[in-house]
């Protein structure tokens, strides 16, 4: 499996973890639980999710640039 596929798979799992953290935060807010750590729980998967998302966003442009340079 290539590096791109690994990063794509990691990005998918991180998005699921982020979604669960946001749902936990919403449930805690509805139940009026005063725990600050629940609010910060979503930041744990969000930081690597941002990094992998930016990588996946830039990937087609980088590939296109290498193909143009190889053709010359």
PDB file of N, CA, C and O in Angstrom:
ATOM      1  N   UNK A   1       0.843  -1.179   0.000  1.00  0.00           N
ATOM      2  CA  UNK A   1       0.000   0.000   0.000  1.00  0.00           C
ATOM      3  C   UNK A   1       0.890   1.245   0.000  1.00  0.00           C
ATOM      4  O   UNK A   1       1.858   1.329   0.756  1.00  0.00           O
ATOM      5  N   UNK A   2       0.554   2.194  -0.844  1.00  0.00           N
ATOM      6  CA  UNK A   2       1.394   3.382  -0.981  1.00  0.00           C
ATOM      7  C   UNK A   2       1.168   4.357   0.186  1.00  0.00           C
ATOM      8  O   UNK A   2       0.212   4.233   0.951  1.00  0.00           O
ATOM      9  N   UNK A   3       2.062   5.305   0.288  1.00  0.00           N
ATOM     10  CA  UNK A   3       1.987   6.305   1.351  1.00  0.00           C
ATOM     11  C   UNK A   3       0.701   7.124   1.237  1.00  0.00           C
ATOM     12  O   UNK A   3       0.092   7.473   2.248  1.00  0.00           O
ATOM     13  N   UNK A   4       0.293   7.428   0.014  1.00  0.00           N
ATOM     14  CA  UNK A   4      -0.915   8.224  -0.184  1.00  0.00           C
ATOM     15  C   UNK A   4      -2.140   7.490   0.358  1.00  0.00           C
ATOM     16  O   UNK A   4      -3.021   8.101   0.963  1.00  0.00           O
ATOM     17  N   UNK A   5      -2.187   6.190   0.137  1.00  0.00           N
ATOM     18  CA  UNK A   5      -3.327   5.413   0.626  1.00  0.00           C
ATOM     19  C   UNK A   5      -3.328   5.332   2.149  1.00  0.00           C
ATOM     20  O   UNK A   5      -4.390   5.373   2.769  1.00  0.00           O
ATOM     21  N   UNK A   6      -2.144   5.218   2.759  1.00  0.00           N
ATOM     22  CA  UNK A   6      -2.057   5.193   4.221  1.00  0.00           C
ATOM     23  C   UNK A   6      -2.556   6.514   4.800  1.00  0.00           C
ATOM     24  O   UNK A   6      -3.320   6.520   5.764  1.00  0.00           O
ATOM     25  N   UNK A   7      -2.136   7.609   4.227  1.00  0.00           N
ATOM     26  CA  UNK A   7      -2.546   8.920   4.734  1.00  0.00           C
ATOM     27  C   UNK A   7      -4.042   9.119   4.540  1.00  0.00           C
ATOM     28  O   UNK A   7      -4.710   9.691   5.402  1.00  0.00           O
ATOM     29  N   UNK A   8      -4.570   8.653   3.421  1.00  0.00           N
ATOM     30  CA  UNK A   8      -6.012   8.746   3.175  1.00  0.00           C
ATOM     31  C   UNK A   8      -6.791   7.934   4.215  1.00  0.00           C
ATOM     32  O   UNK A   8      -7.819   8.388   4.719  1.00  0.00           O
ATOM     33  N   UNK A   9      -6.297   6.727   4.535  1.00  0.00           N
ATOM     34  CA  UNK A   9      -6.958   5.881   5.531  1.00  0.00           C
ATOM     35  C   UNK A   9      -6.871   6.511   6.925  1.00  0.00           C
ATOM     36  O   UNK A   9      -7.847   6.490   7.675  1.00  0.00           O
ATOM     37  N   UNK A  10      -5.724   7.063   7.271  1.00  0.00           N
ATOM     38  CA  UNK A  10      -5.565   7.745   8.557  1.00  0.00           C
ATOM     39  C   UNK A  10      -6.515   8.932   8.631  1.00  0.00           C
ATOM     40  O   UNK A  10      -7.124   9.177   9.672  1.00  0.00           O
ATOM     41  N   UNK A  11      -6.646   9.670   7.534  1.00  0.00           N
ATOM     42  CA  UNK A  11      -7.543  10.825   7.492  1.00  0.00           C
ATOM     43  C   UNK A  11      -8.989  10.392   7.733  1.00  0.00           C
ATOM     44  O   UNK A  11      -9.731  11.078   8.437  1.00  0.00           O
ATOM     45  N   UNK A  12      -9.389   9.272   7.160  1.00  0.00           N
ATOM     46  CA  UNK A  12     -10.762   8.776   7.364  1.00  0.00           C
ATOM     47  C   UNK A  12     -11.006   8.423   8.822  1.00  0.00           C
ATOM     48  O   UNK A  12     -12.043   8.781   9.382  1.00  0.00           O
ATOM     49  N   UNK A  13     -10.056   7.720   9.447  1.00  0.00           N
ATOM     50  CA  UNK A  13     -10.225   7.338  10.846  1.00  0.00           C
ATOM     51  C   UNK A  13     -10.203   8.556  11.759  1.00  0.00           C
ATOM     52  O   UNK A  13     -10.950   8.612  12.736  1.00  0.00           O
ATOM     53  N   UNK A  14      -9.361   9.523  11.452  1.00  0.00           N
ATOM     54  CA  UNK A  14      -9.329  10.743  12.250  1.00  0.00           C
ATOM     55  C   UNK A  14     -10.642  11.519  12.130  1.00  0.00           C
ATOM     56  O   UNK A  14     -11.105  12.111  13.104  1.00  0.00           O
ATOM     57  N   UNK A  15     -11.233  11.515  10.951  1.00  0.00           N
ATOM     58  CA  UNK A  15     -12.511  12.208  10.793  1.00  0.00           C
ATOM     59  C   UNK A  15     -13.598  11.546  11.615  1.00  0.00           C
ATOM     60  O   UNK A  15     -14.464  12.234  12.155  1.00  0.00           O
ATOM     61  N   UNK A  16     -13.574  10.224  11.724  1.00  0.00           N
ATOM     62  CA  UNK A  16     -14.547   9.533  12.573  1.00  0.00           C
ATOM     63  C   UNK A  16     -14.316   9.852  14.045  1.00  0.00           C
ATOM     64  O   UNK A  16     -15.273  10.056  14.792  1.00  0.00           O
ATOM     65  N   UNK A  17     -13.057   9.898  14.467  1.00  0.00           N
ATOM     66  CA  UNK A  17     -12.745  10.234  15.854  1.00  0.00           C
ATOM     67  C   UNK A  17     -13.165  11.669  16.162  1.00  0.00           C
ATOM     68  O   UNK A  17     -13.683  11.945  17.244  1.00  0.00           O
ATOM     69  N   UNK A  18     -12.945  12.577  15.224  1.00  0.00           N
ATOM     70  CA  UNK A  18     -13.349  13.968  15.410  1.00  0.00           C
ATOM     71  C   UNK A  18     -14.865  14.078  15.534  1.00  0.00           C
ATOM     72  O   UNK A  18     -15.372  14.808  16.386  1.00  0.00           O
ATOM     73  N   UNK A  19     -15.580  13.357  14.689  1.00  0.00           N
ATOM     74  CA  UNK A  19     -17.039  13.373  14.748  1.00  0.00           C
ATOM     75  C   UNK A  19     -17.548  12.869  16.091  1.00  0.00           C
ATOM     76  O   UNK A  19     -18.463  13.455  16.668  1.00  0.00           O
ATOM     77  N   UNK A  20     -16.962  11.789  16.590  1.00  0.00           N
ATOM     78  CA  UNK A  20     -17.359  11.266  17.901  1.00  0.00           C
ATOM     79  C   UNK A  20     -17.046  12.251  19.020  1.00  0.00           C
ATOM     80  O   UNK A  20     -17.826  12.379  19.964  1.00  0.00           O
ATOM     81  N   UNK A  21     -15.928  12.941  18.929  1.00  0.00           N
ATOM     82  CA  UNK A  21     -15.568  13.931  19.940  1.00  0.00           C
ATOM     83  C   UNK A  21     -16.540  15.109  19.932  1.00  0.00           C
ATOM     84  O   UNK A  21     -16.898  15.625  20.990  1.00  0.00           O
ATOM     85  N   UNK A  22     -16.960  15.529  18.759  1.00  0.00           N
ATOM     86  CA  UNK A  22     -17.928  16.622  18.665  1.00  0.00           C
ATOM     87  C   UNK A  22     -19.276  16.182  19.225  1.00  0.00           C
ATOM     88  O   UNK A  22     -19.934  16.948  19.929  1.00  0.00           O
ATOM     89  N   UNK A  23     -19.689  14.965  18.921  1.00  0.00           N
ATOM     90  CA  UNK A  23     -20.946  14.445  19.463  1.00  0.00           C
ATOM     91  C   UNK A  23     -20.870  14.360  20.984  1.00  0.00           C
ATOM     92  O   UNK A  23     -21.836  14.700  21.667  1.00  0.00           O
ATOM     93  N   UNK A  24     -19.741  13.914  21.521  1.00  0.00           N
ATOM     94  CA  UNK A  24     -19.569  13.853  22.978  1.00  0.00           C
ATOM     95  C   UNK A  24     -19.644  15.246  23.585  1.00  0.00           C
ATOM     96  O   UNK A  24     -20.205  15.428  24.666  1.00  0.00           O
ATOM     97  N   UNK A  25     -19.086  16.217  22.898  1.00  0.00           N
ATOM     98  CA  UNK A  25     -19.138  17.602  23.381  1.00  0.00           C
ATOM     99  C   UNK A  25     -20.573  18.118  23.389  1.00  0.00           C
ATOM    100  O   UNK A  25     -20.980  18.783  24.341  1.00  0.00           O
ATOM    101  N   UNK A  26     -21.337  17.827  22.356  1.00  0.00           N
ATOM    102  CA  UNK A  26     -22.728  18.264  22.282  1.00  0.00           C
ATOM    103  C   UNK A  26     -23.560  17.605  23.383  1.00  0.00           C
ATOM    104  O   UNK A  26     -24.379  18.262  24.026  1.00  0.00           O
ATOM    105  N   UNK A  27     -23.348  16.319  23.595  1.00  0.00           N
ATOM    106  CA  UNK A  27     -24.071  15.605  24.652  1.00  0.00           C
ATOM    107  C   UNK A  27     -23.726  16.190  26.016  1.00  0.00           C
ATOM    108  O   UNK A  27     -24.605  16.364  26.859  1.00  0.00           O
ATOM    109  N   UNK A  28     -22.459  16.493  26.234  1.00  0.00           N
ATOM    110  CA  UNK A  28     -22.048  17.080  27.511  1.00  0.00           C
ATOM    111  C   UNK A  28     -22.667  18.458  27.709  1.00  0.00           C
ATOM    112  O   UNK A  28     -23.032  18.822  28.826  1.00  0.00           O
ATOM    113  N   UNK A  29     -22.784  19.221  26.633  1.00  0.00           N
ATOM    114  CA  UNK A  29     -23.409  20.538  26.743  1.00  0.00           C
ATOM    115  C   UNK A  29     -24.895  20.413  27.056  1.00  0.00           C
ATOM    116  O   UNK A  29     -25.432  21.190  27.846  1.00  0.00           O
ATOM    117  N   UNK A  30     -25.558  19.443  26.442  1.00  0.00           N
ATOM    118  CA  UNK A  30     -26.984  19.236  26.695  1.00  0.00           C
ATOM    119  C   UNK A  30     -27.204  18.796  28.140  1.00  0.00           C
ATOM    120  O   UNK A  30     -28.156  19.229  28.788  1.00  0.00           O
ATOM    121  N   UNK A  31     -26.326  17.940  28.637  1.00  0.00           N
ATOM    122  CA  UNK A  31     -26.444  17.449  30.013  1.00  0.00           C
ATOM    123  C   UNK A  31     -25.892  18.452  31.021  1.00  0.00           C
ATOM    124  O   UNK A  31     -25.956  18.219  32.228  1.00  0.00           O
ATOM    125  N   UNK A  32     -25.360  19.550  30.538  1.00  0.00           N
ATOM    126  CA  UNK A  32     -24.784  20.620  31.363  1.00  0.00           C
ATOM    127  C   UNK A  32     -23.661  20.117  32.265  1.00  0.00           C
ATOM    128  O   UNK A  32     -23.573  20.480  33.438  1.00  0.00           O
ATOM    129  N   UNK A  33     -22.812  19.279  31.696  1.00  0.00           N
ATOM    130  CA  UNK A  33     -21.632  18.797  32.406  1.00  0.00           C
ATOM    131  C   UNK A  33     -20.550  19.863  32.297  1.00  0.00           C
ATOM    132  O   UNK A  33     -20.229  20.313  31.197  1.00  0.00           O
ATOM    133  N   UNK A  34     -19.990  20.265  33.425  1.00  0.00           N
ATOM    134  CA  UNK A  34     -18.970  21.313  33.445  1.00  0.00           C
ATOM    135  C   UNK A  34     -17.582  20.683  33.450  1.00  0.00           C
ATOM    136  O   UNK A  34     -16.886  20.709  34.465  1.00  0.00           O
ATOM    137  N   UNK A  35     -17.185  20.120  32.322  1.00  0.00           N
ATOM    138  CA  UNK A  35     -15.854  19.530  32.192  1.00  0.00           C
ATOM    139  C   UNK A  35     -15.167  20.178  31.002  1.00  0.00           C
ATOM    140  O   UNK A  35     -15.590  19.996  29.860  1.00  0.00           O
ATOM    141  N   UNK A  36     -14.130  20.918  31.261  1.00  0.00           N
ATOM    142  CA  UNK A  36     -13.422  21.638  30.203  1.00  0.00           C
ATOM    143  C   UNK A  36     -12.731  20.671  29.244  1.00  0.00           C
ATOM    144  O   UNK A  36     -12.628  20.945  28.048  1.00  0.00           O
ATOM    145  N   UNK A  37     -12.262  19.549  29.767  1.00  0.00           N
ATOM    146  CA  UNK A  37     -11.515  18.608  28.925  1.00  0.00           C
ATOM    147  C   UNK A  37     -12.386  18.039  27.809  1.00  0.00           C
ATOM    148  O   UNK A  37     -11.867  17.663  26.758  1.00  0.00           O
ATOM    149  N   UNK A  38     -13.705  17.970  28.019  1.00  0.00           N
ATOM    150  CA  UNK A  38     -14.576  17.465  26.951  1.00  0.00           C
ATOM    151  C   UNK A  38     -14.585  18.448  25.785  1.00  0.00           C
ATOM    152  O   UNK A  38     -14.645  18.041  24.625  1.00  0.00           O
ATOM    153  N   UNK A  39     -14.527  19.727  26.093  1.00  0.00           N
ATOM    154  CA  UNK A  39     -14.473  20.731  25.037  1.00  0.00           C
ATOM    155  C   UNK A  39     -13.198  20.656  24.223  1.00  0.00           C
ATOM    156  O   UNK A  39     -13.208  20.895  23.016  1.00  0.00           O
ATOM    157  N   UNK A  40     -12.094  20.322  24.886  1.00  0.00           N
ATOM    158  CA  UNK A  40     -10.812  20.210  24.185  1.00  0.00           C
ATOM    159  C   UNK A  40     -10.601  18.843  23.552  1.00  0.00           C
ATOM    160  O   UNK A  40      -9.617  18.637  22.842  1.00  0.00           O
ATOM    161  N   UNK A  41     -11.499  17.921  23.795  1.00  0.00           N
ATOM    162  CA  UNK A  41     -11.370  16.566  23.262  1.00  0.00           C
ATOM    163  C   UNK A  41     -11.348  16.549  21.730  1.00  0.00           C
ATOM    164  O   UNK A  41     -10.677  15.713  21.125  1.00  0.00           O
ATOM    165  N   UNK A  42     -12.073  17.458  21.118  1.00  0.00           N
ATOM    166  CA  UNK A  42     -12.139  17.494  19.655  1.00  0.00           C
ATOM    167  C   UNK A  42     -10.828  17.963  19.029  1.00  0.00           C
ATOM    168  O   UNK A  42     -10.569  17.682  17.859  1.00  0.00           O
ATOM    169  N   UNK A  43      -9.993  18.678  19.796  1.00  0.00           N
ATOM    170  CA  UNK A  43      -8.733  19.168  19.240  1.00  0.00           C
ATOM    171  C   UNK A  43      -7.699  18.068  19.036  1.00  0.00           C
ATOM    172  O   UNK A  43      -6.782  18.216  18.228  1.00  0.00           O
ATOM    173  N   UNK A  44      -7.843  16.975  19.762  1.00  0.00           N
ATOM    174  CA  UNK A  44      -6.865  15.881  19.644  1.00  0.00           C
ATOM    175  C   UNK A  44      -6.839  15.320  18.223  1.00  0.00           C
ATOM    176  O   UNK A  44      -5.761  15.245  17.633  1.00  0.00           O
ATOM    177  N   UNK A  45      -7.979  14.920  17.643  1.00  0.00           N
ATOM    178  CA  UNK A  45      -7.914  14.455  16.254  1.00  0.00           C
ATOM    179  C   UNK A  45      -7.912  15.585  15.229  1.00  0.00           C
ATOM    180  O   UNK A  45      -7.575  15.362  14.066  1.00  0.00           O
ATOM    181  N   UNK A  46      -8.286  16.801  15.647  1.00  0.00           N
ATOM    182  CA  UNK A  46      -8.401  17.896  14.689  1.00  0.00           C
ATOM    183  C   UNK A  46      -7.049  18.330  14.133  1.00  0.00           C
ATOM    184  O   UNK A  46      -6.945  18.641  12.947  1.00  0.00           O
ATOM    185  N   UNK A  47      -6.020  18.356  14.964  1.00  0.00           N
ATOM    186  CA  UNK A  47      -4.705  18.818  14.510  1.00  0.00           C
ATOM    187  C   UNK A  47      -4.129  17.883  13.434  1.00  0.00           C
ATOM    188  O   UNK A  47      -3.749  18.369  12.368  1.00  0.00           O
ATOM    189  N   UNK A  48      -4.049  16.559  13.666  1.00  0.00           N
ATOM    190  CA  UNK A  48      -3.560  15.707  12.571  1.00  0.00           C
ATOM    191  C   UNK A  48      -4.544  15.629  11.397  1.00  0.00           C
ATOM    192  O   UNK A  48      -4.134  15.396  10.260  1.00  0.00           O
ATOM    193  N   UNK A  49      -5.843  15.824  11.670  1.00  0.00           N
ATOM    194  CA  UNK A  49      -6.822  15.844  10.585  1.00  0.00           C
ATOM    195  C   UNK A  49      -6.550  17.013   9.646  1.00  0.00           C
ATOM    196  O   UNK A  49      -6.682  16.881   8.429  1.00  0.00           O
ATOM    197  N   UNK A  50      -6.175  18.144  10.206  1.00  0.00           N
ATOM    198  CA  UNK A  50      -5.817  19.305   9.402  1.00  0.00           C
ATOM    199  C   UNK A  50      -4.584  19.019   8.555  1.00  0.00           C
ATOM    200  O   UNK A  50      -4.546  19.351   7.370  1.00  0.00           O
ATOM    201  N   UNK A  51      -3.576  18.401   9.165  1.00  0.00           N
ATOM    202  CA  UNK A  51      -2.334  18.109   8.438  1.00  0.00           C
ATOM    203  C   UNK A  51      -2.573  17.123   7.296  1.00  0.00           C
ATOM    204  O   UNK A  51      -2.097  17.340   6.182  1.00  0.00           O
ATOM    205  N   UNK A  52      -3.306  16.044   7.563  1.00  0.00           N
ATOM    206  CA  UNK A  52      -3.563  15.061   6.503  1.00  0.00           C
ATOM    207  C   UNK A  52      -4.489  15.639   5.437  1.00  0.00           C
ATOM    208  O   UNK A  52      -4.349  15.325   4.255  1.00  0.00           O
ATOM    209  N   UNK A  53      -5.431  16.477   5.849  1.00  0.00           N
ATOM    210  CA  UNK A  53      -6.322  17.101   4.875  1.00  0.00           C
ATOM    211  C   UNK A  53      -5.590  18.041   3.941  1.00  0.00           C
ATOM    212  O   UNK A  53      -5.855  18.060   2.739  1.00  0.00           O
ATOM    213  N   UNK A  54      -4.672  18.821   4.486  1.00  0.00           N
ATOM    214  CA  UNK A  54      -3.883  19.708   3.633  1.00  0.00           C
ATOM    215  C   UNK A  54      -2.999  18.915   2.668  1.00  0.00           C
ATOM    216  O   UNK A  54      -2.826  19.298   1.511  1.00  0.00           O
ATOM    217  N   UNK A  55      -2.447  17.809   3.160  1.00  0.00           N
ATOM    218  CA  UNK A  55      -1.633  16.953   2.298  1.00  0.00           C
ATOM    219  C   UNK A  55      -2.481  16.389   1.155  1.00  0.00           C
ATOM    220  O   UNK A  55      -2.068  16.428  -0.004  1.00  0.00           O
ATOM    221  N   UNK A  56      -3.659  15.869   1.480  1.00  0.00           N
ATOM    222  CA  UNK A  56      -4.515  15.294   0.454  1.00  0.00           C
ATOM    223  C   UNK A  56      -5.037  16.361  -0.507  1.00  0.00           C
ATOM    224  O   UNK A  56      -5.253  16.082  -1.686  1.00  0.00           O
ATOM    225  N   UNK A  57      -5.241  17.577  -0.008  1.00  0.00           N
ATOM    226  CA  UNK A  57      -5.675  18.663  -0.871  1.00  0.00           C
ATOM    227  C   UNK A  57      -4.582  19.036  -1.874  1.00  0.00           C
ATOM    228  O   UNK A  57      -4.874  19.292  -3.042  1.00  0.00           O
ATOM    229  N   UNK A  58      -3.346  19.066  -1.429  1.00  0.00           N
ATOM    230  CA  UNK A  58      -2.243  19.479  -2.293  1.00  0.00           C
ATOM    231  C   UNK A  58      -1.756  18.367  -3.216  1.00  0.00           C
ATOM    232  O   UNK A  58      -1.080  18.641  -4.208  1.00  0.00           O
ATOM    233  N   UNK A  59      -2.086  17.139  -2.909  1.00  0.00           N
ATOM    234  CA  UNK A  59      -1.562  15.997  -3.658  1.00  0.00           C
ATOM    235  C   UNK A  59      -1.831  16.068  -5.167  1.00  0.00           C
ATOM    236  O   UNK A  59      -0.896  15.849  -5.937  1.00  0.00           O
ATOM    237  N   UNK A  60      -3.040  16.359  -5.631  1.00  0.00           N
ATOM    238  CA  UNK A  60      -3.249  16.420  -7.094  1.00  0.00           C
ATOM    239  C   UNK A  60      -2.428  17.503  -7.773  1.00  0.00           C
ATOM    240  O   UNK A  60      -1.975  17.324  -8.904  1.00  0.00           O
ATOM    241  N   UNK A  61      -2.233  18.629  -7.089  1.00  0.00           N
ATOM    242  CA  UNK A  61      -1.461  19.725  -7.683  1.00  0.00           C
ATOM    243  C   UNK A  61       0.025  19.360  -7.764  1.00  0.00           C
ATOM    244  O   UNK A  61       0.700  19.707  -8.733  1.00  0.00           O
ATOM    245  N   UNK A  62       0.524  18.670  -6.756  1.00  0.00           N
ATOM    246  CA  UNK A  62       1.923  18.252  -6.763  1.00  0.00           C
ATOM    247  C   UNK A  62       2.146  17.199  -7.836  1.00  0.00           C
ATOM    248  O   UNK A  62       3.146  17.235  -8.552  1.00  0.00           O
ATOM    249  N   UNK A  63       1.211  16.263  -7.945  1.00  0.00           N
ATOM    250  CA  UNK A  63       1.332  15.233  -8.983  1.00  0.00           C
ATOM    251  C   UNK A  63       1.289  15.841 -10.375  1.00  0.00           C
ATOM    252  O   UNK A  63       2.050  15.445 -11.258  1.00  0.00           O
ATOM    253  N   UNK A  64       0.398  16.804 -10.568  1.00  0.00           N
ATOM    254  CA  UNK A  64       0.283  17.457 -11.868  1.00  0.00           C
ATOM    255  C   UNK A  64       1.568  18.196 -12.197  1.00  0.00           C
ATOM    256  O   UNK A  64       2.009  18.187 -13.346  1.00  0.00           O
ATOM    257  N   UNK A  65       2.169  18.829 -11.220  1.00  0.00           N
ATOM    258  CA  UNK A  65       3.413  19.552 -11.454  1.00  0.00           C
ATOM    259  C   UNK A  65       4.565  18.627 -11.802  1.00  0.00           C
ATOM    260  O   UNK A  65       5.414  18.984 -12.619  1.00  0.00           O
ATOM    261  N   UNK A  66       4.612  17.452 -11.203  1.00  0.00           N
ATOM    262  CA  UNK A  66       5.688  16.522 -11.526  1.00  0.00           C
ATOM    263  C   UNK A  66       5.493  15.918 -12.906  1.00  0.00           C
ATOM    264  O   UNK A  66       6.468  15.637 -13.603  1.00  0.00           O
ATOM    265  N   UNK A  67       4.232  15.715 -13.310  1.00  0.00           N
ATOM    266  CA  UNK A  67       3.982  15.177 -14.649  1.00  0.00           C
ATOM    267  C   UNK A  67       4.368  16.188 -15.726  1.00  0.00           C
ATOM    268  O   UNK A  67       4.888  15.805 -16.773  1.00  0.00           O
ATOM    269  N   UNK A  68       4.123  17.453 -15.483  1.00  0.00           N
ATOM    270  CA  UNK A  68       4.473  18.500 -16.452  1.00  0.00           C
ATOM    271  C   UNK A  68       5.999  18.595 -16.568  1.00  0.00           C
ATOM    272  O   UNK A  68       6.530  18.752 -17.668  1.00  0.00           O
ATOM    273  N   UNK A  69       6.688  18.500 -15.455  1.00  0.00           N
ATOM    274  CA  UNK A  69       8.142  18.583 -15.483  1.00  0.00           C
ATOM    275  C   UNK A  69       8.770  17.362 -16.138  1.00  0.00           C
ATOM    276  O   UNK A  69       9.815  17.476 -16.778  1.00  0.00           O
ATOM    277  N   UNK A  70       8.147  16.192 -15.987  1.00  0.00           N
ATOM    278  CA  UNK A  70       8.683  14.979 -16.617  1.00  0.00           C
ATOM    279  C   UNK A  70       8.475  15.019 -18.137  1.00  0.00           C
ATOM    280  O   UNK A  70       9.285  14.457 -18.874  1.00  0.00           O
ATOM    281  N   UNK A  71       7.422  15.662 -18.615  1.00  0.00           N
ATOM    282  CA  UNK A  71       7.145  15.727 -20.041  1.00  0.00           C
ATOM    283  C   UNK A  71       8.129  16.631 -20.780  1.00  0.00           C
ATOM    284  O   UNK A  71       8.321  16.485 -21.987  1.00  0.00           O
ATOM    285  N   UNK A  72       8.739  17.546 -20.074  1.00  0.00           N
ATOM    286  CA  UNK A  72       9.659  18.494 -20.721  1.00  0.00           C
ATOM    287  C   UNK A  72      11.002  17.921 -20.934  1.00  0.00           C
ATOM    288  O   UNK A  72      11.884  18.595 -21.466  1.00  0.00           O
TER     289      UNK A  72
END
